[in-house]
Amino acid sequence: MKTAFVTGANRGLGLEFVTQLIKENFLVIAGCRNPESAHNLLTLLPPEDIIRIDVGDSGSIDQAARIIEEKLPSIDWLINNAGLGYDNDGSLATVSADSMIESFTVNALGPLMIVKALCPLLKSYSLVANISSKMGSVEDNGSGAYYSYRTSKAALNMISKNLSLELLAQQIIVLNMHPGWVITDMGGKNAPLTPEESIRGMIGVFKKAILADSGKFLDYNGQVIPW
Ligand SMILES: NC(=O)c1ccc[n+]([C@@H]2O[C@H](COP(=O)([O-])OP(=O)(O)OC[C@H]3O[C@@H](n4cnc5c(N)ncnc54)[C@H](OP(=O)(O)O)[C@@H]3O)[C@@H](O)[C@H]2O)c1
């Protein structure tokens, strides 16, 4: 049975990842900040497979890694999905150092520290999927704003590329993903994609991924996104 660990699994895209991975017969460990109030997750998984992780807190990451090591011999798919966005930092007048630092800590540093902590469980052909965003693309940025979100995802893009190079010798595949614009708390109600469509697309991309794809920035359909 293949195994997966998903962060930010209590709602939005993370919850849909868990839903579909269970249907794909994965043994899923779901990470979230407050397992006791993760009611939707608790309808999908037993409480012991839902573990506490705040991806902005390195102590919490290390604690979660120790629990996962006790549960799983290895991880086939490590999905760094948790993320946050501020919409109040759209201009020089409103951007704050705090929002920049928190976004970097959660959106960029979190995935890096999770890969570091869980590296002993990654093996040949394990997949690390970092859920980034097209908003982190410098080339695609035609409208500006969202200083903290854009810069933290751009940092994650570089982290994904670096990881792909460092982990190549161990034959670990690292993908940097844009899920599309999706209806969630973050994406809002006007987004054109449902979580079901986005995750179905991304799981299809993950299944087809080969070592030559490692380090690519792809959307949910497998199309290459410019850096
Ligand atoms: N929706 C879109 O259109 C879209 C587009 C591009 C990229 N993305 C990316 O896709 C990923 C999932 O987004 P979403 O749309 O599902 O967002 P969402 O509905 O806002 O859910 C965000 C998830 O991340 C978790 N999270 C936030 N900070 C965390 C922390 N410090 N530690 C642990 N978990 C934390 C949240 O947990 P709590 O419930 O505890 O807050 C929640 O589970 C994010 O990385 C986002 O940047 C989304």
The ligand as an SDF file (V2000), in Angstrom:
LIG
                    3D

 48 52  0  0  0  0  0  0  0  0999 V2000
   -7.2440   27.9970   -3.8370 N   0  0  0  0  0  0  0  0  0  0  0  0
   -6.5020   28.4940   -4.8180 C   0  0  0  0  0  0  0  0  0  0  0  0
   -7.0290   29.0760   -5.7910 O   0  0  0  0  0  0  0  0  0  0  0  0
   -4.9990   28.3440   -4.7930 C   0  0  0  0  0  0  0  0  0  0  0  0
   -4.2830   28.8070   -5.8980 C   0  0  0  0  0  0  0  0  0  0  0  0
   -2.9060   28.6660   -5.9110 C   0  0  0  0  0  0  0  0  0  0  0  0
   -2.2620   28.0470   -4.8440 C   0  0  0  0  0  0  0  0  0  0  0  0
   -2.9790   27.6100   -3.7700 N   0  0  0  0  0  0  0  0  0  0  0  0
   -2.2250   26.9670   -2.6750 C   0  0  0  0  0  0  0  0  0  0  0  0
   -2.8480   25.7380   -2.3470 O   0  0  0  0  0  0  0  0  0  0  0  0
   -2.6180   25.4230   -0.9620 C   0  0  0  0  0  0  0  0  0  0  0  0
   -3.9560   25.1100   -0.2920 C   0  0  0  0  0  0  0  0  0  0  0  0
   -4.7710   26.2700   -0.4200 O   0  0  0  0  0  0  0  0  0  0  0  0
   -6.3430   26.2750   -0.1400 P   0  0  0  0  0  0  0  0  0  0  0  0
   -6.9570   26.9960   -1.2660 O   0  0  0  0  0  0  0  0  0  0  0  0
   -6.8090   24.9290    0.2380 O   0  0  0  0  0  0  0  0  0  0  0  0
   -6.3570   27.2640    1.1310 O   0  0  0  0  0  0  0  0  0  0  0  0
   -7.3080   27.3070    2.4020 P   0  0  0  0  0  0  0  0  0  0  0  0
   -8.6490   26.8290    2.0670 O   0  0  0  0  0  0  0  0  0  0  0  0
   -7.1310   28.6840    2.9580 O   0  0  0  0  0  0  0  0  0  0  0  0
   -6.6170   26.2510    3.3840 O   0  0  0  0  0  0  0  0  0  0  0  0
   -5.3140   26.4970    3.8640 C   0  0  0  0  0  0  0  0  0  0  0  0
   -4.8700   25.3110    4.6790 C   0  0  0  0  0  0  0  0  0  0  0  0
   -3.5320   25.5770    5.1460 O   0  0  0  0  0  0  0  0  0  0  0  0
   -3.5180   25.4270    6.5570 C   0  0  0  0  0  0  0  0  0  0  0  0
   -2.5150   26.2510    7.2080 N   0  0  0  0  0  0  0  0  0  0  0  0
   -2.3150   27.5810    7.1350 C   0  0  0  0  0  0  0  0  0  0  0  0
   -1.3020   27.9530    7.9330 N   0  0  0  0  0  0  0  0  0  0  0  0
   -0.8480   26.8140    8.5310 C   0  0  0  0  0  0  0  0  0  0  0  0
    0.1770   26.5180    9.4600 C   0  0  0  0  0  0  0  0  0  0  0  0
    0.9660   27.4770    9.9860 N   0  0  0  0  0  0  0  0  0  0  0  0
    0.3710   25.2270    9.8300 N   0  0  0  0  0  0  0  0  0  0  0  0
   -0.4210   24.2430    9.3390 C   0  0  0  0  0  0  0  0  0  0  0  0
   -1.4200   24.4540    8.4720 N   0  0  0  0  0  0  0  0  0  0  0  0
   -1.6260   25.7350    8.0750 C   0  0  0  0  0  0  0  0  0  0  0  0
   -4.9230   25.7990    7.0100 C   0  0  0  0  0  0  0  0  0  0  0  0
   -5.1430   25.3280    8.3170 O   0  0  0  0  0  0  0  0  0  0  0  0
   -6.1220   26.0890    9.3730 P   0  0  0  0  0  0  0  0  0  0  0  0
   -7.5180   25.6190    9.0790 O   0  0  0  0  0  0  0  0  0  0  0  0
   -5.5960   25.6490   10.7040 O   0  0  0  0  0  0  0  0  0  0  0  0
   -5.9630   27.5680    9.1380 O   0  0  0  0  0  0  0  0  0  0  0  0
   -5.7360   25.0940    5.9340 C   0  0  0  0  0  0  0  0  0  0  0  0
   -5.8110   23.7160    6.2150 O   0  0  0  0  0  0  0  0  0  0  0  0
   -1.9100   26.6390   -0.3680 C   0  0  0  0  0  0  0  0  0  0  0  0
   -0.5350   26.3990   -0.3020 O   0  0  0  0  0  0  0  0  0  0  0  0
   -2.2230   27.7460   -1.3730 C   0  0  0  0  0  0  0  0  0  0  0  0
   -1.2370   28.7620   -1.3720 O   0  0  0  0  0  0  0  0  0  0  0  0
   -4.3360   27.7440   -3.7140 C   0  0  0  0  0  0  0  0  0  0  0  0
  1  2  1  0
  2  3  2  0
  2  4  1  0
  4  5  1  0
  4 48  2  0
  5  6  2  0
  6  7  1  0
  7  8  2  0
  8  9  1  0
  8 48  1  0
  9 10  1  0
  9 46  1  0
 10 11  1  0
 11 12  1  0
 11 44  1  0
 12 13  1  0
 13 14  1  0
 14 15  2  0
 14 16  1  0
 14 17  1  0
 17 18  1  0
 18 19  2  0
 18 20  1  0
 18 21  1  0
 21 22  1  0
 22 23  1  0
 23 24  1  0
 23 42  1  0
 24 25  1  0
 25 26  1  0
 25 36  1  0
 26 27  1  0
 26 35  1  0
 27 28  2  0
 28 29  1  0
 29 30  1  0
 29 35  2  0
 30 31  1  0
 30 32  2  0
 32 33  1  0
 33 34  2  0
 34 35  1  0
 36 37  1  0
 36 42  1  0
 37 38  1  0
 38 39  2  0
 38 40  1  0
 38 41  1  0
 42 43  1  0
 44 45  1  0
 44 46  1  0
 46 47  1  0
M  CHG  2   8   1  16  -1
M  END
$$$$
